[in-house]
Amino acid sequence: ARARRHGLPPGRRVSLRGVGAEVGARRAVTARIGAERGRFMEMTPAAPHSRSASQVSLLSDVEAAAPGAPARDARTSDDLETRFIALPRSRTDSDPIDRRRWYAVALLTLTSAFLYADQNLLSPNLSAVAEEFGLDDREKDLYLGGYLQLAFFIVGAPASLLIGWLADKTNRVRLLAIVVAIGEGPCLGTYWVETYWQLFAARALTGVAVGGCLPLLFSICGDLFQTNERAYVATFLTVATGAGIALGQIMAGTVGPAFGWRLPFVLAAAPAIALALLTYATVDEPERGAMEKAVQEKKRRAREREREKEEKEGTGRLDEPGTSRGRSTESSSAPIPPDARDEARREARAPRVPPNASPTNDAMLHDGYVAKIDLAKLKRQLRVPSNALILAQGLPGTIPWGMLNAYFVDYLHAQKGLRVEEGTLAVSLFGLGAVVGTVSGGVYGQRVYNREGGGGRKAVATLMGVTTALGSVPGFFFLNVDEYGPGNVFLYAACLAGGVLCAVTPPNVRAVLLNVNPPETRGTMFAVYSQVDDVGKGGGPAAVAGLIVAYGRVAAFNVAVSGWLVCGAILLALRWHIDADVEKAQEAVAEEVRREEARREEEAPSSRERGAEREAAE
């Protein structure tokens, strides 16, 4: 389209040789290229011929500057030398940004894995801990299985809300390092506890890191990826939780009997602290809202305005005597100075800032997303039907996980007669199944969500509801069957299948939670979501402990596993709300952008007046 406006046939390719030198010689064009931050492709000579639409073309009268070249129409040359077609982002340009994004995700995933690894380090060694602190079987279930898990909720829940609120207002990478240090320091100190209540305090403070990391991690990643990729990154973070729990179980079940139950706490906490510090040192804070369509459109308009401004300024300079326009007819045969050619080539090869890169200067920050969380927005988001359903399914959906993490190994050991290592293997296989279910469910769920022709969002809700409800079937099996076959093969198969089915939902429901909330509310909404998780995983085992006292372990654990049936039914209800709520979130972002642009337009006249007054005073 721009070629037609300039009087050239569409698709015409012009030789690129000498463009860098011409840019260096003509300062106005060099200034515009600097404003574009474009990285020109390798400049190679080519005769004029037809090209594909994906190829890069510069509109320039460089060929006319070559010695012996036929002179072109002065008007066409003047018009072309002040304009160029914007370069599309190539794969080479995007690779450094993609590498930085996935490097950040890798560090966050590893940090999350070690954070969640310490959540169940006591479970394989409950009997050893109870023996050291002089607790009988009933007190073991109540104090170690119930109260210690409840300690996570008592401290972690309010900490999660505070951290989520701060995540929507401050630097999230720095906040993550602080949260991990506060939570994992006491976990490291568990190695030196001497009484039960010291252990209780250490586990309670660890809940700060476990509860506070979730809103930070997903708020950061929500600003690194668009809606058509968020389930993928949510898969990595969710795998980290399941893999971390499995890693903690394996480590505690193998290291604990050999070296004591305290050492696994050191092996989990020390890497988490080191990774959080590495993240703080090497990962930049992403621009809030950078992946939203309305924000990207706002930046595109800002770049267009800047380009038009540069073109106008450049046109004025080029009309002056001595500029390239003023001497376009006589400069066609002038040789290009070598120093100008070298300078232009250096500028032409400078790295370009892609549209989704984080801003590093005031101009780009000025065009970014500036909305912040407040109580009115929080109340609005809590009334969103999809948010309400996601929060409602969290409690019945996490109680079974809490029960399995706190009691299952000891249940298989004490009630079913299995060795601790065999029970640890069963839980580890459940965790392995959770990894498989999370990866396959997240990838498949994202593809379903991106389905062309509509209906993908509703299909994701159906996928989550059905798989979660089916996940209760293996649970009922391994809780109520006395014989697990030769080598416990049926137990291990049931644990593996149950882990796969129950893990399809977490990456997809978290991606949906990102998509139905504007960027400035995601940290807080994930904090509320995390608090519900804490109620299920922390308060759930405490409630199960009460049921154990009243009805025994088998009945209490069957009630807990029934929570997956309730959770699946709630997720199915998401089908009737998810489409409208995603659209509302996008409209809320667009409204914030329009409001900010209107405010800046109102401030512009007064800013120009103040500038004029300063110039007059000078």
N, C-alpha and C positions, 0 to 999 in steps of 0.2 A: 504493500500500500504506500509506503514512503517512497519507494522507487518510482511509482507512478506519479506521485505528487511532484517529484523532482524531474519528471520528464524522461525517465529511463524505462525501458521495457521491463516488465516484471521478471524476476529470476536472473537478471543479468549479473554476471560475475566480473568484478573489476580486479585487475592485478593489485596485489598487496605489497609488492616490492617498493621499498622507499617510503611507506606510510609512516613508519616510526620517525624517520629523518624529517619528513615533511611536518609532522607534529612538533618535533623539536624546533624546527625553524620558525614555525608559525605559533607564537605563544598563545594566541587566543584558543586555538584548537587544543593545545596542550592543557590549558586550564579546564576546558570542558571534559577532556578525558580524565583528568584528575577528579573532577566532580563525579563522574560516572564510576570511578574506581574500577575501570575495566581492565581486564588482562587480555591483551590482543593475542590471538592465536599465532603460531609460528608463521612468519611472513615469508611466503614462497611465491615466486612469479608464476603467473598463469595467464594464458591468452583468454580474451573474452569469449565465453561460451555459456550455454545453459547450465544451471545448477539446481540442486534440490533446495526446498524451502528451509531445511535444517542447517544449511551451510551459512557461514558468517560472511557478510559482505559489507565493506566500507565504501561509502560514497565519497570519492575524492577525485581531485583533478591531478593526481600524482603522475599519471602517465604523461600528462601535458608538460610536466616539469622535466621529463627525461630529455636529454639532448637528442635532437633529430626527430622528436616526436611531432606529429602534426598538431598545429594549434587548434584548440577547441574554442567553441563560442564563449566569449567572455562572460555573458550572463549566466550560462550554465555552470561555468567554472566557479563564479562567485557564489552561486546558490549552493553548489555541492560542498564547497570547502567549509561552510559554516554548519553543516548538518551531517550526521552519520546515523546509521541504523544501530540501535542498541544491541549489544551482543547477548545472545541467550546464554544461560548458564550451562556450561559443558560438564560432563562427568568429571573431568580433571579438576574443575573449579570446586565441585561439591564434595570431592573425596576428603579433603582436610577437615571440612566441617563435619561430615559423617563420621570420620574417625574420632574426632573430639567428642561427638555426642555418644558414640558407642563406648568410648573409653570411660566416659562419665558413668554410663549405665553399668559397665563391668565393675567399676569400683564400688558403686552403690549396691550392686548385687552381692558382691563379696562381703561388704560391711554388714548388710542385712542378714546374710547367712550366719555369720558369727554371732550377731546379736541374738538371733533366734535359737542358736545352738545351746545357749545357756538356760533356755526356758525350761527344759526337762532333764537337766543333768542329775537331779535327785531321783528321778523315777526308777532307774534300774537298781539303785542302791538304797531304797527306802528302808529295807530291813537292817542294813549295816548302820545307817544313820540313827535309826530308832534304838538299836542296841547301844550305840555310843552315848546317846542322851538318856538312856534308861526308860524308853517308852514301850508299853505293851502293844498288842495288835490293834486294839481299839484306838488307843492314843496315836499310834502310827498313822492310821487312816485320817483321824481328825486333825492332828497337829501338822503332820508332814504333807498329807495329801490334800487336806482342805484349807487350813489356815495359811499355809505358805503360798498356795495359789491365790487365795483371797488377798494376800498382801500385795500381789501384783496390781490388783484392781484398786485397792485403797489408795495407793500412791500413783500408779500409772495412769488412772483415769483422769484426775484433775490435771496432772502434768501434761497429758496428751491434749486436752482442751487448750491449755495455755500455750503449748508449743505450736498447735495448729493455728491459733490466732496470730501468734508472732510470725509464723511462716508466711502469712498473707500480708505482712507489713515490713519485714526486714530481710536481710541476706540469709538465705536458707542454707547455703553451704557452710557458712560459719556457724550457724545455729546447730547444724547437724553435729559438727565436731564437739561443741559444748555439751550437747545432750548425751552423746556417746561417752564422753569423759565422766559426766555426772553419774550415768547409769552403770557403766562397766567398771568403774573404779571400785565400788562396793562388791561387784561380782568377783573381781580379782582378790579382794580382801576376804572373801569367803574361806580362802585357804587357811586363814588364821583364826577363825571363830572358835570359841571355847564353850559357849552355852547356846541353848535353843533360841533364846531371844536375840542374841547377836546374829544368829543365822536368819531369824525372822526379819531383822532390820536390814541386813544386807540384801535379802531377796526382795524386800519391799522397794528399796532404792533402785534395784535393777529394773523394776517396772518402769522407771522414768525413760530408760533407753528403749525398752521393748515397745512401750506404748507411744513414745514420742517420735520414733523413727518413721512410722508409717505415713503420717501426714506430710512429713518433710520429703520423703523419697518420692511419693507420687505427685506432690506439688512441683518438684523439680522436673520430673520426667514429663509431666503434662505440658510444660513449656519447652520441651525439647522435641516433641513429636506431634504430628497432626492426628486428627481423629481416625484416619485410615491406618495408623500404625500403633495406636496406643495399647491395643490388646497385646501386641507383640512385646512391647517393653514391660507391660504389666505381667506378662508371662515370666520374664526374667526375674522380676522382683518377687513374684509369688513362688517361683521355683526356689528362690533363696530361702523363703520361710520353711517350705517343706524339706528342702535339702538340709537346711540348718538344723531343724528338729531331728531329722534322721542322723545327721552327723553327731549331734549332741548325744543322742541315744546310743549310737555305736561306740562313741568315745567313752561315755560313762560306763557302758556295759562291759567294755573290754579293759579300759585303763583302771576303772574303779576297783574291781576285785583284785587286781594285781598290785596297784600302788596306792590304794585308798580312795575314798569317795571325794576328797578335796581337790586333788590334782586336776580333774577335768574342768573345774572352774577357771583355773589359770590358763589352760590350753584354749579355752573359748574366749576369755576376756582380753588377753594380751593382743591377739591378732585384730580383734574388733577395734581396739583403741588405735593401733598402728594404722589400719586402713582408713579410719576416720580422719586422722591427721594427714595422711597422704592425699585424701580427697580434698581437704581444705587447702593443701599446698598446690595442687595441680589442676583443680577443676574450677572453672569460672562460674559465677552466678548467672544462670540463664535469664534472658529478658522476659519479664512476665507478660504473658499473652501473645508472645511472638508468633505462635503457631495458629492463631485464630484468623479466620478469613477476613473479618472486618478490620483487624489490625493490619494485616498484610495489604489490604486494599487502601487503607489510610496511608501507609508508607509509599505505596505505588503512586498515589496522588501527590504526595509530598515530593517524590523524586521527579515527577512530571513538572511540578511547579518550579523546582530548582533547575531543571533542564531548560525550561522556557526562559527563566531569568538569566541563566548563563548565555543562552543563545542571543537574547536581546543585548546583553552587555557585550558579548563577542562581536555582534553585528556592528555596534557602535564603534568599537575599536578597529574593526577591519575596514571601515569606511575612511579612516584617517589616512593621510598621506604617509607613504612608507610602509603601510601594512600590506599583507598579501593581496587583499582585494584591490587596494589602490595601485598595486603594481602587478596585477595578475597577468597582464599581457606581456610585460617585459621580463617577468621572472621565470617564464617557461623554460628558458634555456640556461638559467643560472645554475651553476653547480652547487650542490649542497655541502656545507662545511662538514669535515669529518667530526669535529667536536660536537656539533649540533646533532649529527647522526647518532653518535654514541650516547649522548644524553637522552635523546628521544627513545632509543631502544631500551635503555634502563627503565625509563618511566613506563614504556609500553608493556614491559614484562613484570611490572609491580603486581602483587597479588590483589585480586578483586575481592570485595566483601560481598558474599552472596546475600540474597534477600532474607534468608532465615538466620543469618549470623547474629550473635549477641552484639548490642551496640557498645562502642568503645569511645564515643565522643558525644558532646552535648547536642549536636544536631540530630543524631539518630535517636538519642534519648527523648528529645523534644517531640519526635514523631511516634514514640512508643505508646504503650498502654499504661495509663497512670491511675486507673481505678484502684481503690482500696476497700478492704472489708469494713463494714460497720454493722451495728445491731439490726438496722432495717433490712439490709441485704441478707443477714443470717436468718432472720425470721422469714423472709421471702423464700429462701432456699429450703428451709425446713418444711414449708408448706407444699413444695413440689411433690407430686404423687410418687414419682420414681424414687426420689430420695427417701420418702417415708417408707416405701416398700423395701428398699434396700436395707434401711436401718432395721425394719421389723424382722426381716429374715435372718439378720445377723445373730440374734440371741438363740433361737432354736437351732440354727445351723452350726454354731460354735460350741455348744455344750457337749456334743459327742466328741469333738476334737479335744476339748479339755479333759474329758473323762479318759480317753485313750492315752493322752500324754501323761496324766497323773497316776493312773491306776493299772493300766492294761498289763504291763510287764509283771507287776507284782501279783495281779489276778491270775495270770497264767502260771506263775510260780507257786502261789499258795493254794489256789483252788483247783487247778488242772494238773498240778504235779510236774510241770515242765521246769527245766533248769533256767537260771537267769539268762544264760547265753541264748537259749532257745526262744525265750520270750523276747529278748532284745532283737533277735533275728526276725521275729514276726512283726514287731513294730517297725523295724528297719525296712522290711518289705512293704509295709503299708506306706512308709515314707517314699520308697522307690516308686510305688504305684502312683503316689501323689505327684511325683516329678513327671512321670509319663503322662498322667492325666492333665497336669497343668500345661505342659508343652503342647501336646496334641490338641487339648481343648482351647488353649489360647490362640494357636495358629488357625485352627479350623473356625473358631468363633470370630476372629477378625475377618477371615475370608467371607464368612456368612454375613457379617455386619456390612462389608463393602459390596455386597451383591448388587449388581446393576438391576434396575427395574423396580427397586423398592422391596419392602418386606424383610430386609435383612435384619433390622433391629428387632422386630417381633420374633423372628426365627431364633435370634440369640437368646431372648427371654425363654422361649420354649426349650431350647437346648439346656439352659441352666436348670430349669425346673425339673425336667424329666431325669437328667443324670443325677441330680442331688437326691431325689426321692428313691431312685434305684440303688443308691449307695447304702441305704439302710439294710438291704437284703443280706449282703455279706456280713454286716455287723450282727444281725440277729443270729446268723449261723455260728460264727466263732464264739459268741457268748453262751449259747445254749447247747452246743454239741459237746459230748464228753470225749469222744474218740475222734482224733484228727487224721486217722489213717497212718500208713507206714511212713515213718520219718516226718510226721506232722505235715504231710504234703497238702492235705485239704485246708488246714489252717493257713499255711503260707499262701496258697492260691486264693483263698477268700480275702486275706489281708491285701494281697496285690490288686485283686479286682476292686475291692472296696476303696483303696486309695485312688485308683484311676477314676472311678465314677464320681467320687466326692470332690475331686480336685479340678473338675472341668469348670465349675462355677467361679472360683476366686479371681482368676485373671480377667474373665469377662465382666464380672460384676464391678470390678474396680475400674475397668475401662469405661463402662457405662457411667459410673459415678464421676469420672473425669469429664465425660461428654455432656452431662446434664447440668454441670455447674460452671459458671464463668470463672476465669483464672483467679480473680481476687478472692474467691470463696472456697477454693479447692482445699487449701490447707486446713481450714476450720471444719469443712464438711468431712474430710478424711479423719480429722481428730474425733469428731462425733462417731463416725463409723468405727474407728479404732477403739473408742470407749465401749461401744456395744460389743466389739470383739473381746475386750477385757472382761466385760460382765460375763460373757459366755465361757471364756477360757479360764478366768479367775474365779468368778462367782459360781460358775457352773459346777466345778469340782466340789466347792463348799456345799452347794445344794445337794449334790450327789452324796457327799459325806453324810448329810442329815438323813437322806433316804436309806443309806447303808445302815445307819444306826437303827432306823425304824423297821426296814423290810429286808435287809441283807444285800449283799453285793449283786447278785444275779438280777433281782428285780430292779434295783437302782440303775444298773447299767443298761438294761433294756429300755427303761424310761428315757435315759439319756440318748440312746441311739434313735428313738422315735422322733427326736427333734429334726432329723433330716427329712422325714415325711412332711412335717409342718413347713420347713424351710422351702421344700420344692413347690408346695402349693402356693406360697406367697410369691415365689419367683415367677410362676406362671401368670399371676395377675399383672406382672409388669408389661405384658404384651399390650395392654389397652392404654398405656400411658407413655411408653418410651419415645415414640415418634414425636409427639407434641412437646415433650419436655426437652428433647435435644434442640428442637427448633426455638423454643423459648430461651434457652441458654445462649444460642447464637445471636438471637435478637437483642438480648440484654447486653452482649458485648458490643454489637453495632450501635445500640443506643448510647452506651458510654463513650464510644468513639465520636458519635455525632455531637454529644454534649461537650466533649473536650474541644472539638474543632470549633464549635460555636463560641465557646469561651475565649479561645485564642483569637478568633476573628474580632470579637468585641474588644480585646486588649490591644489588637494591632494598631488602630488609629492613635490611641494614647501613646503607644510606644514610639510611633513615628513622630508624633508631636514632641515628645521628650528628646528624641534624637535631633530634630530640627532645632530645638531650643539650645541643645548643647553645641551644635555646629555654629549657631548664631553667636553664642557666647564666646566660642573659640575664635 
